[in-house]
């Protein structure tokens, strides 16, 4: 179980509802539709929110509304990192407690996952190792729990 009561393996995305209920699952079909839409657009649409909004506005409803919501959720800079970290800490504890576990757990992350691996390393002094590929570097404050010297924050592979 994750910090908010979800089972491991369930992916949920979405803005919190006004009622405080957890967000509803974002169906893979919506994610795939957004991927196909973005792949058909010029590269500028991917990184420029105004260009992205203009491209989405050309689509008919209800596709336009679904694309706007899905792309907004997937590309938002306002991700709920505290919730993600709470989920990772729950998974970390569960993996360490599994029968046959040596208790040594490492984390590997790519892109946003690299950022989350760094946050987990800062929050869990018993984490054996963390490898960060790409991803934004965290601020120093969450890194205060590191049990070992930091020998490099981000691995860049070209």
Secondary structure as the mmCIF struct_conf table of DSSP 4:
data_model
#
loop_
_struct_conf.conf_type_id
_struct_conf.id
_struct_conf.beg_label_comp_id
_struct_conf.beg_label_asym_id
_struct_conf.beg_label_seq_id
_struct_conf.end_label_comp_id
_struct_conf.end_label_asym_id
_struct_conf.end_label_seq_id
TURN_TY1_P TURN_TY1_P1 UNK A 3 UNK A 4
BEND BEND1 UNK A 5 UNK A 5
HELX_LH_PP_P HELX_LH_PP_P1 UNK A 6 UNK A 7
TURN_TY1_P TURN_TY1_P2 UNK A 8 UNK A 9
BEND BEND2 UNK A 14 UNK A 14
HELX_LH_PP_P HELX_LH_PP_P2 UNK A 15 UNK A 17
TURN_TY1_P TURN_TY1_P3 UNK A 18 UNK A 19
HELX_LH_PP_P HELX_LH_PP_P3 UNK A 21 UNK A 25
HELX_RH_AL_P HELX_RH_AL_P1 UNK A 28 UNK A 39
TURN_TY1_P TURN_TY1_P4 UNK A 40 UNK A 40
BEND BEND3 UNK A 41 UNK A 41
HELX_RH_AL_P HELX_RH_AL_P2 UNK A 43 UNK A 47
HELX_RH_AL_P HELX_RH_AL_P3 UNK A 49 UNK A 57
TURN_TY1_P TURN_TY1_P5 UNK A 58 UNK A 58
BEND BEND4 UNK A 59 UNK A 59
HELX_LH_PP_P HELX_LH_PP_P4 UNK A 60 UNK A 60
TURN_TY1_P TURN_TY1_P6 UNK A 61 UNK A 62
HELX_RH_AL_P HELX_RH_AL_P4 UNK A 63 UNK A 75
BEND BEND5 UNK A 77 UNK A 77
HELX_RH_AL_P HELX_RH_AL_P5 UNK A 81 UNK A 97
BEND BEND6 UNK A 98 UNK A 98
TURN_TY1_P TURN_TY1_P7 UNK A 99 UNK A 100
BEND BEND7 UNK A 103 UNK A 103
STRN STRN1 UNK A 106 UNK A 110
TURN_TY1_P TURN_TY1_P8 UNK A 111 UNK A 111
HELX_RH_AL_P HELX_RH_AL_P6 UNK A 112 UNK A 123
TURN_TY1_P TURN_TY1_P9 UNK A 125 UNK A 126
STRN STRN2 UNK A 129 UNK A 133
BEND BEND8 UNK A 134 UNK A 135
HELX_LH_PP_P HELX_LH_PP_P5 UNK A 136 UNK A 139
BEND BEND9 UNK A 140 UNK A 140
HELX_RH_3T_P HELX_RH_3T_P1 UNK A 141 UNK A 145
BEND BEND10 UNK A 147 UNK A 148
BEND BEND11 UNK A 153 UNK A 153
STRN STRN3 UNK A 155 UNK A 155
#
